[in-house]
């Protein structure tokens, strides 16, 4: 199975995955697991920060992927799968944040269009940042506890 994810996903520390870099650079912080390989064919050389609209980036990246071709990319993925673990294609962005996107998901969309096969995002056990700080805090949104009238009783 092939997944996509971000480098900071703690699930990757389990050792159950073949971690494959598809970002332009490597993390500058300790990630807690080994990067097993890289796929330069999926790296967005010269495309990041070049376009104002996501659709323009998508078109250019799809063109590049089309030039590489499904068979070439499939052969690379199959080589990683032969290691015996699920493969995870990695870059930086936390796509759970509103309005955030990443080329790894753009690749997954292209792959779906070309092959009909889904490449899901690997489960990330960290708190979802898109759900943080929405509306009032949990403390304010809960019903206040019921208060009871206390009556002092005398023991004698």
QUIUR-V578892 format. One record per residue. N is the residue number from 1. RES is the residue in three letters. PSI is psi as a letter, one per 40 degrees, with the letter a starting at -180 (none if undefined). OMEGA is omega as a letter, one per 20 degrees, with the letter a starting at -180 (NA if undefined). D_LAST is the distance of its C-alpha to the last C-alpha in Angstrom with 2 decimals. Layout:
# QUIUR-V578892
n res psi omega d_last
N RES PSI OMEGA D_LAST
N RES PSI OMEGA D_LAST
This chain:
# QUIUR-V578892
n res psi omega d_last
1 UNK i r 75.47
2 UNK h r 75.74
3 UNK i r 72.88
4 UNK i r 72.50
5 UNK i r 69.67
6 UNK i a 68.80
7 UNK d a 68.93
8 UNK e r 65.21
9 UNK h a 64.12
10 UNK e r 62.08
11 UNK d a 63.20
12 UNK e r 66.55
13 UNK e a 65.10
14 UNK e a 64.76
15 UNK e a 68.46
16 UNK e a 69.18
17 UNK i r 71.57
18 UNK h a 74.95
19 UNK h a 74.21
20 UNK h a 77.20
21 UNK h r 77.51
22 UNK e r 79.07
23 UNK i a 78.05
24 UNK d r 80.50
25 UNK i r 78.58
26 UNK i r 76.19
27 UNK i r 72.59
28 UNK e r 72.30
29 UNK i r 68.87
30 UNK h a 68.04
31 UNK e r 67.53
32 UNK e r 66.46
33 UNK i a 69.26
34 UNK i r 73.05
35 UNK h a 75.30
36 UNK d a 77.74
37 UNK i r 80.42
38 UNK i r 81.46
39 UNK g a 83.33
40 UNK d r 85.45
41 UNK d a 86.73
42 UNK e r 83.30
43 UNK h a 82.77
44 UNK f a 83.19
45 UNK h r 85.76
46 UNK e a 86.70
47 UNK d a 84.62
48 UNK i a 81.19
49 UNK e r 80.76
50 UNK d a 84.23
51 UNK i r 83.25
52 UNK d a 81.17
53 UNK h r 80.48
54 UNK d a 79.07
55 UNK d r 81.74
56 UNK d r 84.48
57 UNK d a 82.96
58 UNK d r 82.60
59 UNK d a 86.25
60 UNK d r 87.48
61 UNK d r 85.30
62 UNK d r 86.36
63 UNK d r 89.98
64 UNK d r 89.49
65 UNK d r 87.84
66 UNK d r 90.68
67 UNK d r 93.16
68 UNK d r 91.41
69 UNK i a 91.23
70 UNK d a 88.96
71 UNK d r 90.97
72 UNK d a 90.77
73 UNK d r 87.01
74 UNK d r 86.45
75 UNK d r 88.41
76 UNK d r 86.17
77 UNK d r 82.95
78 UNK d r 84.31
79 UNK d r 85.15
80 UNK d r 81.53
81 UNK d r 80.27
82 UNK e r 82.46
83 UNK d r 80.19
84 UNK e r 77.85
85 UNK i r 74.84
86 UNK i a 73.93
87 UNK h r 75.50
88 UNK h r 73.54
89 UNK h a 75.52
90 UNK i r 73.70
91 UNK a a 73.52
92 UNK d a 70.92
93 UNK i r 69.50
94 UNK g a 66.13
95 UNK e r 67.40
96 UNK e r 63.91
97 UNK h a 63.80
98 UNK h r 64.96
99 UNK e r 68.66
100 UNK i r 69.27
101 UNK i a 72.15
102 UNK i a 74.03
103 UNK d r 77.49
104 UNK d r 76.06
105 UNK d r 74.94
106 UNK d r 78.26
107 UNK d a 79.94
108 UNK d r 77.75
109 UNK d r 78.81
110 UNK d a 82.46
111 UNK d r 82.16
112 UNK d r 80.71
113 UNK d a 83.59
114 UNK d a 86.18
115 UNK e a 84.95
116 UNK e a 82.30
117 UNK h r 79.93
118 UNK h r 76.48
119 UNK h a 75.26
120 UNK i r 71.49
121 UNK h r 69.25
122 UNK h r 67.38
123 UNK h r 63.64
124 UNK h a 61.79
125 UNK e a 58.19
126 UNK i r 57.27
127 UNK h a 55.32
128 UNK h a 57.68
129 UNK e r 58.34
130 UNK e r 59.33
131 UNK e r 55.78
132 UNK i r 54.19
133 UNK f r 53.19
134 UNK h r 54.09
135 UNK a a 52.30
136 UNK i a 48.79
137 UNK i a 46.79
138 UNK d a 44.79
139 UNK d a 41.59
140 UNK d a 42.59
141 UNK e r 43.96
142 UNK i r 40.91
143 UNK h a 38.42
144 UNK i a 35.37
145 UNK i r 32.28
146 UNK h r 30.07
147 UNK i a 27.06
148 UNK i r 23.82
149 UNK h a 21.57
150 UNK h r 18.32
151 UNK h r 15.18
152 UNK h r 12.18
153 UNK i r 9.00
154 UNK h r 5.51
155 UNK e a 3.83
156 UNK none NA 0.00
